[in-house]
């Protein structure tokens, strides 16, 4: 699976797209009030990526267990310092409502935490290069 993201910015215009294989989706993000760049910062999008991954994976992993999940809430927090400093103290909480016992839901959350791809990518660390 090949995934990409792109952004095009000029005065009062921002185009953002994501793509997985041949599936392209546009994401509506307003430009900054100055007219240039994105009104959403990269840290916010990174944390949203973690929340999105976990949410989607909960449904995927629940289906494998024949569990029906009716509600998922994921809240991700992190700290960012000055320019050029990496983020730290990333944490998240998940609330899942499903047709299962409390113990089964807890096991689902713990398992999903172990298999969530974005989480594992950050936990492992990675090289980001410019070409």
Rosetta blueprint (number, residue, H / E / L):
1 X L
2 X L
3 X E
4 X E
5 X E
6 X E
7 X E
8 X E
9 X E
10 X E
11 X L
12 X L
13 X E
14 X E
15 X E
16 X E
17 X E
18 X E
19 X E
20 X E
21 X L
22 X L
23 X E
24 X E
25 X E
26 X E
27 X E
28 X L
29 X L
30 X L
31 X E
32 X L
33 X L
34 X L
35 X L
36 X L
37 X L
38 X E
39 X L
40 X L
41 X L
42 X H
43 X H
44 X H
45 X H
46 X H
47 X H
48 X H
49 X H
50 X H
51 X H
52 X H
53 X H
54 X H
55 X H
56 X H
57 X H
58 X H
59 X H
60 X H
61 X H
62 X H
63 X H
64 X H
65 X L
66 X L
67 X L
68 X L
69 X E
70 X E
71 X E
72 X E
73 X E
74 X E
75 X E
76 X E
77 X E
78 X E
79 X E
80 X L
81 X L
82 X L
83 X L
84 X L
85 X L
86 X L
87 X L
88 X E
89 X E
90 X E
91 X E
92 X E
93 X E
94 X E
95 X E
96 X E
97 X E
98 X E
99 X L
100 X L
101 X L
102 X H
103 X H
104 X H
105 X H
106 X H
107 X H
108 X H
109 X H
110 X H
111 X H
112 X H
113 X H
114 X H
115 X H
116 X L
117 X H
118 X H
119 X H
120 X H
121 X H
122 X H
123 X H
124 X H
125 X L
126 X L
127 X L
128 X L
129 X L
130 X L
131 X L
